[in-house]
């Protein structure tokens, strides 16, 4: 008698799974730490320079390593123990945040100097570059195939919870106990995730050895499968659309005549919206609405950003950022789920290194565009330009466009076609 199809686990069952659940917990702690660092670093840069462009430069040095290191890290991710890759990246992030925090505690803000801030933030960026592709690539190995859509939706929660809680925690810690203590707290989140990642690494099943198959093979693969390019362009728009809440927040708070704590409130409003979007995405990514989720998300994100210049108070700006956050998660998880579905395991590390470039590595460009536009024409102009760009990109992710761009017959490079990854033990 035929066996009934296995029902995928519920959201709660996945969250309480020993391996996947601990991965989500550690990632949440780390991303809270990331956003504490982002907000505190932005405030410190504004205090030192009073320039939105220099605030943007801080973002540039954090995200630029992800572009520069991707050709090395992507292929390495397809071969290495991915839990150890995550742990190594967290070690860099811990060093950057803890080192900057201890410097501020010892010398104070007046003794900080912009070079120290930039170097420490760059070290955090190296950590992102080392661990980012592995964090994405290992998700399918922690769950069953029929749970992938739900798992990707859940995996967006740490980023969104980090955006929701991190900015407010960072702003409050900086206001009440100082920037140095806030940065040391951020480092603690990276340490916790590093320890969890090492635990997961011990249970990871060794993969078949893959000979050859470098970063250029990954580029060759996506050139021959245009749907991957379109989805990565969607991820790029999401990443760039997330930048104004960091780069422009100090200038917006100053323009509305409110205190620097609103830098954190803007970020937290975006994060709360992103969490709400995650709750929608965990269901939408595995249902009949999945094909349209990236389009709706990009339109909502772009519309939320473009509406901000119309707001007359800082609190209504928070409301717009909340709406934009909902769209952010819907678009990101929708594009990422589709990528996991179309990319074979043996190419996943390389494609996810490109995903990291698209999502986070393009932030230097977004930060510089936003900073220069804000300094030259005002924050309103920067927000309208970015919102229009994000909304326009939605046309590339229409279900019909993606369907026509799909090439299921694309062959893998011979050097990697026999590779692939075994499911993690447990």
C-alpha positions in Angstrom: 0.0 0.0 0.0 1.5 3.4 -1.0 2.8 5.5 1.8 1.0 8.8 2.4 3.1 11.9 1.6 5.1 13.2 4.6 3.6 16.5 6.0 6.2 19.2 6.5 6.7 20.4 10.1 4.9 23.5 11.4 6.7 26.8 12.1 6.7 25.9 15.8 8.2 22.5 15.2 11.0 23.9 13.1 11.7 26.6 15.7 12.0 24.0 18.4 14.2 21.6 16.3 17.5 21.1 18.0 19.6 22.1 15.0 17.5 24.5 12.9 16.0 26.1 16.1 19.5 26.7 17.6 20.7 28.1 14.3 17.8 30.6 14.2 18.5 31.6 17.9 22.1 32.2 17.3 21.5 34.1 14.1 19.0 36.3 16.0 21.5 37.2 18.7 24.1 38.0 16.1 21.9 40.2 14.0 20.7 42.1 17.1 24.4 42.7 17.7 24.9 43.8 14.1 22.2 46.4 14.3 23.5 47.7 17.6 26.9 48.2 15.9 25.3 49.8 12.9 23.3 52.4 14.8 26.1 53.2 17.3 28.6 53.5 14.5 26.3 55.8 12.5 25.7 58.0 15.5 29.5 58.2 16.3 30.2 59.1 12.6 27.6 61.9 12.8 29.0 63.2 16.1 32.5 63.3 14.7 31.7 64.8 11.2 28.1 66.1 11.1 28.0 64.7 7.5 25.6 62.2 5.9 28.3 61.4 3.4 30.7 60.3 6.2 27.9 58.2 7.8 27.6 56.6 4.3 31.4 55.9 4.2 31.0 53.9 7.5 28.5 51.7 5.7 30.8 51.5 2.7 33.7 50.1 4.6 31.4 47.5 6.4 29.9 46.1 3.2 32.7 46.5 0.7 34.6 43.3 1.9 31.6 41.2 0.8 32.2 42.3 -2.8 36.0 41.9 -2.6 36.0 38.5 -0.9 33.1 36.9 -2.7 35.3 35.2 -5.4 37.2 33.4 -2.7 34.5 32.8 -0.1 31.8 31.5 -2.5 33.7 28.5 -3.8 35.2 27.8 -0.4 31.6 27.6 1.0 30.8 24.8 -1.5 33.8 22.7 -0.1 34.3 23.6 3.5 32.5 22.8 6.7 29.9 25.5 6.7 29.3 25.6 10.4 33.0 26.4 10.9 32.8 29.1 8.2 29.9 30.7 10.2 32.0 30.5 13.4 35.0 32.1 11.7 32.9 35.0 10.4 31.5 35.6 13.9 35.0 35.7 15.3 35.8 38.7 13.0 32.5 40.4 13.9 33.2 39.9 17.6 36.7 41.4 17.2 35.5 44.5 15.4 32.6 45.3 17.7 34.5 44.4 21.0 37.6 46.2 19.9 35.7 49.4 19.0 33.7 49.2 22.2 36.8 48.8 24.4 38.5 51.8 22.6 35.5 54.0 23.3 35.4 52.9 26.9 39.1 53.7 27.3 39.4 56.9 25.3 35.9 58.3 25.1 34.2 59.6 21.9 36.5 62.6 21.8 39.5 60.2 21.6 38.0 57.9 19.0 38.8 59.4 15.6 37.3 58.5 12.3 40.1 56.1 11.2 39.5 53.8 14.3 35.8 53.7 13.6 36.3 52.8 10.0 38.9 50.1 10.6 36.7 48.4 13.3 33.7 48.5 11.1 35.6 47.1 8.2 36.6 44.1 10.4 32.9 43.5 11.1 32.4 43.6 7.3 35.0 40.9 6.8 33.1 38.7 9.2 30.0 39.2 7.2 31.9 38.2 4.0 33.3 35.1 5.5 30.1 33.7 7.1 27.3 35.1 4.9 27.2 32.6 2.1 27.5 29.7 4.5 24.6 31.0 6.6 22.4 31.0 3.5 23.7 27.8 1.9 23.3 25.6 4.9 19.5 26.2 5.4 18.3 23.5 3.0 20.5 21.0 4.9 18.9 21.7 8.2 15.3 20.9 7.0 13.5 18.6 4.6 12.9 19.6 1.0 9.1 20.1 1.6 9.9 22.5 4.5 12.2 24.8 2.5 9.8 27.6 1.8 8.7 27.8 5.4 12.3 27.5 6.6 13.4 30.4 4.4 10.6 32.5 5.7 11.6 31.7 9.3 15.2 32.4 8.4 14.3 35.9 7.6 13.1 36.4 11.2 16.6 36.9 12.7 17.4 39.7 10.3 14.0 41.3 11.0 14.1 40.9 14.7 17.7 42.3 14.6 16.3 45.3 12.7 13.4 45.7 15.2 15.3 45.3 18.4 18.9 46.2 17.6 18.5 49.8 16.7 16.4 50.6 19.8 18.7 48.6 22.1 21.7 50.3 20.6 20.3 53.8 20.9 19.1 53.2 24.4 22.4 51.6 25.6 24.3 54.4 24.0 22.1 57.0 25.7 22.1 55.5 29.2 25.4 53.5 29.5 27.5 54.8 26.7 28.5 53.8 23.2 31.3 51.6 24.4 29.1 49.4 26.5 26.6 49.2 23.6 29.3 47.9 21.3 30.6 45.3 23.8 27.0 44.1 24.1 26.9 43.7 20.3 30.0 41.6 20.4 28.3 39.2 22.9 25.7 38.3 20.3 28.4 37.3 17.8 30.2 35.2 20.4 27.0 33.3 21.2 26.3 32.5 17.5 29.9 31.5 17.0 29.6 28.9 19.7 26.3 27.6 18.3 27.8 27.4 14.8 30.7 25.3 16.1 28.2 22.9 17.7 26.4 22.6 14.4 29.7 22.0 12.6 30.3 18.9 14.7 27.1 17.3 13.3 27.6 18.3 9.7 28.0 15.4 7.3 31.0 15.6 5.1 30.2 16.4 1.5 31.5 14.7 -1.6 34.7 16.3 -2.7 34.2 18.8 -5.5 37.2 19.3 -7.8 37.6 22.6 -9.5 34.5 24.7 -9.9 35.6 28.2 -9.0 33.8 31.5 -8.8 33.8 31.9 -12.6 31.9 28.7 -12.9 29.2 30.2 -10.8 29.1 33.3 -13.0 28.9 31.1 -16.0 26.0 29.2 -14.5 23.9 32.3 -13.8 24.6 33.7 -17.3 23.1 30.6 -18.8 20.1 30.7 -16.4 18.6 34.2 -16.6 16.0 33.6 -13.8 18.9 33.6 -11.3 20.0 37.0 -12.6 16.5 38.5 -12.3 16.1 37.2 -8.8 19.5 38.6 -7.8 18.5 41.9 -9.2 15.4 41.8 -7.0 17.6 41.0 -4.0 19.8 44.0 -5.0 16.8 46.3 -4.9 15.8 45.0 -1.5 19.3 45.5 -0.1 19.6 49.1 -1.5 16.1 49.9 -0.3 17.1 49.0 3.2 20.0 51.5 3.4 18.1 54.8 4.0 17.0 53.7 7.5 20.7 53.7 8.4 22.5 56.3 6.2 19.8 58.9 6.3 18.4 58.4 9.8 20.7 60.8 11.7 20.0 63.6 9.1 16.2 62.9 9.3 16.2 63.0 13.1 18.2 66.3 13.0 15.8 67.7 10.3 12.7 66.9 12.4 14.3 68.5 15.5 14.3 65.3 17.6 17.0 63.6 19.6 19.5 61.0 18.4 17.3 58.3 20.0 15.1 58.6 17.0 17.9 57.1 14.9 17.1 53.9 16.7 13.4 54.4 16.6 13.4 54.7 12.8 15.4 51.5 12.5 13.2 49.7 15.0 10.1 50.8 13.2 11.5 49.3 10.0 12.4 46.2 11.9 9.0 45.8 13.4 7.5 46.0 10.0 10.0 43.5 8.8 9.0 41.1 11.5 5.3 41.5 10.5 6.4 40.8 6.9 8.2 37.6 8.1 5.0 36.3 9.7 3.3 36.7 6.3 6.3 35.2 4.4 6.4 32.0 6.3 3.0 31.1 4.9 3.1 32.9 1.6 6.4 31.3 0.5 4.9 27.8 0.5 1.4 28.7 -0.7 -0.3 29.7 -4.0 0.7 33.4 -3.5 4.4 32.6 -3.5 5.0 33.7 -7.1 3.7 37.2 -6.5 5.4 37.8 -3.1 8.6 39.4 -4.5 6.5 41.8 -6.6 4.2 43.0 -3.8 7.2 43.3 -1.4 9.2 45.5 -3.8 6.2 47.8 -4.4 5.4 48.2 -0.7 9.1 48.8 0.2 9.5 51.4 -2.6 6.2 53.1 -1.8 7.0 53.3 1.9 10.3 55.0 1.2 8.9 57.5 -1.3 6.2 58.5 1.1 8.5 59.6 3.9 9.2 63.1 2.5 5.4 63.8 2.8 5.5 63.2 6.6 5.5 66.2 8.9 6.5 64.5 12.2 9.2 62.0 13.2 6.5 59.6 14.4 4.8 59.5 11.0 8.2 58.8 9.5 8.4 55.8 11.8 5.0 54.6 10.4 6.3 54.8 6.8 9.4 52.9 7.8 7.2 50.2 9.4 5.3 49.8 6.1 8.5 49.7 4.1 9.8 47.0 6.5 6.8 44.7 5.7 7.6 45.0 2.0 11.3 44.4 2.7 10.8 41.0 4.2 8.2 39.8 1.7 10.5 40.7 -1.3 13.7 39.3 0.3 12.2 36.0 1.4 10.3 35.6 -1.8 13.3 36.0 -4.0 15.5 33.9 -1.8 13.0 31.0 -1.7 12.9 30.9 -5.4 16.7 30.9 -5.7 16.9 27.9 -3.4 14.4 26.1 -5.6 16.2 26.7 -8.9 19.9 26.5 -7.8 21.4 23.0 -7.4 23.2 22.2 -4.2 26.7 22.0 -5.9 26.3 25.6 -7.0 24.6 27.0 -3.9 27.7 28.4 -2.1 28.7 30.4 -5.2 25.3 31.7 -6.0 24.7 32.6 -2.3 28.0 34.5 -2.3 26.5 36.5 -5.2 23.3 36.8 -3.1 25.4 38.3 -0.4 26.9 40.8 -2.8 23.4 41.7 -4.1 21.9 42.1 -0.7 24.7 43.6 1.4 27.6 44.2 -1.0 25.7 46.8 -2.9 25.0 48.8 0.3 28.2 50.9 -0.3 26.7 52.1 -3.6 23.3 52.8 -1.9 25.0 54.5 1.0 27.1 56.8 -1.2 24.1 57.6 -3.5 21.9 58.4 -0.5 24.6 60.4 1.3 25.5 62.5 -1.7 21.9 63.1 -2.7 21.0 64.1 0.9 23.9 66.5 1.2 23.3 68.0 -2.2 19.5 68.1 -2.4 18.1 67.0 1.0 17.0 63.7 2.4 13.6 63.9 0.7 15.2 63.7 -2.8 17.3 60.7 -1.7 14.3 58.8 -0.4 12.2 59.5 -3.5 15.0 58.3 -5.9 15.6 55.1 -3.9 11.9 54.4 -3.5 11.3 54.8 -7.3 14.2 52.5 -8.1 12.9 49.7 -5.8 9.4 49.9 -7.1 10.5 49.8 -10.7 12.5 46.6 -10.1 9.3 44.8 -9.2 8.7 44.5 -13.0 11.7 42.1 -13.3 10.2 39.7 -10.7 6.7 39.3 -12.2 5.8 35.6 -12.3 5.6 35.6 -16.1 8.9 37.3 -16.6 10.6 34.8 -14.2 8.9 31.8 -16.0 10.2 32.9 -19.4 13.7 33.4 -18.0 13.9 29.9 -16.4 16.2 27.4 -18.2 15.6 24.1 -16.5 17.8 22.3 -19.1 21.0 24.3 -18.1 23.9 21.9 -17.5 26.3 22.4 -14.6 30.0 22.8 -15.3 31.6 19.3 -15.6 33.9 20.1 -12.7 31.0 20.5 -10.3 28.2 18.4 -11.7 29.2 15.4 -9.6 29.4 17.4 -6.4 26.7 18.4 -4.0 26.0 18.4 -0.4 24.7 15.8 2.0 22.1 16.6 4.5 23.4 17.5 8.0 23.1 14.8 10.5 20.4 15.0 13.1 
